[in-house]
Amino acid sequence: MRTAVYPGSFDPITKGHTSILASGMKAFDRIVVAVLHNPRKTAMFTVDERIEMIRESTAEMGFGDRIVVDQFDGLLVEYCKQQGAEVILRGLRAVADFEYELQMANMNRHLNPDVETVFIMADDAYFYVSSNLVKEAAKLGGDVSELVPGPVSDRLQAKIEAQR
């Protein structure tokens, strides 16, 4: 069984993320969506809220138990080892993503040469979408409902209202 780990903060998950997952499901038997505890960033949603939104969003995709949602902190390559995964799945949107992602892939390869990084291009409809842009536009009153899965849209609006 080929397992990949798709790591990220997913604050919140967007349709860009789900399009990368859908593409990844063509190549892998199982994908672990791994929500990172990142102490350097202040998240809008708690890790538990993000996990719940990801589970609801991926359930709508129809892949059943082939997509698993989990959380981690520490070294990604160590987490991959725990999951029995030899592949890190990463999405690319623009050229700016590539430089950062290449650095991370090479560091991960240095730390564990048995783990490869595979890049999947985001769907053209969502190549510009990031969680940060979605949150910023929503905070300013923009309609981002077409950029996030259904289970995320209402929660995002509620979170913004609660912060006002």
N, C-alpha and C positions, 0 to 999 in steps of 0.2 A: 504494500500500500504506500503510495507516494504522498507524503504529508509536507505541506508548506506552512510556514508561520507568516502571517500578515500582521506586522506590528504597527502600532500608531497610537496617537492620543484619541482620535475619533471623537472630538469635542465640538460638535456632534458628528456622527456619521453622515456622509452626504451621498448623493447619487453618483458622484465621482468614485467614491470608495466602493459602492455596490457594483458599479460597472467593472472595476478592476477585479472584484471578487468573482463576478460572473465569468469573466475571461479566464481567470485563474482556475475555475472549476473545470475548464476544458482540458487542462494540463495535469491537474492533481486530483487524487482520490479524496483527499481531506485537506481542508484549510483551517488552521487555528487562527482566529482573529484575536490578537493579543493586545489588550489595552494596557498601555504603559502608564505606570505611576511616574509622573515627571515632576519632581519637586521644583524644577526651574521655571515651570509655567503655572500660572493661575488658571485653573479650568473653570468653565461656566457650570459644567455638570460634574457630579461626583463620579468616581469610577463605577460604582454600582448603577447609577442612572445611565451611564454610557453603555454598560454591558446590557442592561435591560433594553435600551433602544436598539442596539445592534442585534440582539436576539430576535426582537420583534421584526426588525427590518429584514433580516436574513431569512426568517421564517416565511416571509412573503415571496422569497425568491424560489422556493420549491426544491431546495437541495437536501432537505431533511437533515439527518445527522452528519452529513459530509462537511458541514460548516459548524465549527465549535467555537464558542466565545469564552475567553479566559482573561486573566490579568497577570501582569508580571512586573517585576522591577529587577534591577541588576543587569548583568550582561545578557544581551539577546542571544548570543551563540550558546550560552549555558542553558537558557530557556529552550532553545531549539533541541539541544541534546536531551533534555528532560522529556520533550514531546516526541522524540524519535523522528524529528524533522531534519532533513538535509538541505532544505531550501528555505530562504527568506524571500518572501514575495513583496515587492515594492512597486508602487505606481509612479509613473512619470507624467508630469503635465507639460512643463515647458523646459527650455534649455537651462534655466536657472536651477531647476530641480536636479538636473543631471550632475552638476559639479558636487553638490552636497552629497547626493546619493552615491556617487562614485567613491568619495572619501569614506563614507560609512561602509560600503561594500568591501573596500580594500582593508579597512581596519578589522572588520569581521573576519575576512579571509586570513588576516595575520593571526587573529586570536584563535581561530579554528578553521584550518584549511579544508575540513570535511564538510563545511557548510557553504553552499553557493548562494549567491543572490541573483534572483531573476527579476527583470524589470518588465512591467506591462504598461503600455501606453494607456492613458485615460481615454475614454470615448470622446470623440470631438465635441459632442454636445456638452461635456462637462470638463474639458481640459483647463478651464480657467477657474473652476470651483475649488475653493478651499474652505475648511471649517471656519477659519478666521474671517474670510470675506463674507461667508454666509451670516455669521454672528454680527459682524459690523453692519451689513445691509439691513438685517432684521431689527437691530437696535435703532436704526435711523428710520424705521417704518417701511422698509422695502418688503415686497412680497417675494419670499424665497421658497415658497411651497413647492415649486417645480424643481428645486435644486436639492431637496432632502427627501428621504423616504417618508411615507405617510405617518408612521409612528413618531417621527421626529418633529414635524411641523408644529403640532399643537403644543408639545412640550417646550419647544423653543420659544414660542410666543408667551406661554405661561411663565417661563423663567424670566423673560425680559420684563413682563408686567410686574412680577414679584420684586425685581431689582429696582424698579422706579420709585 
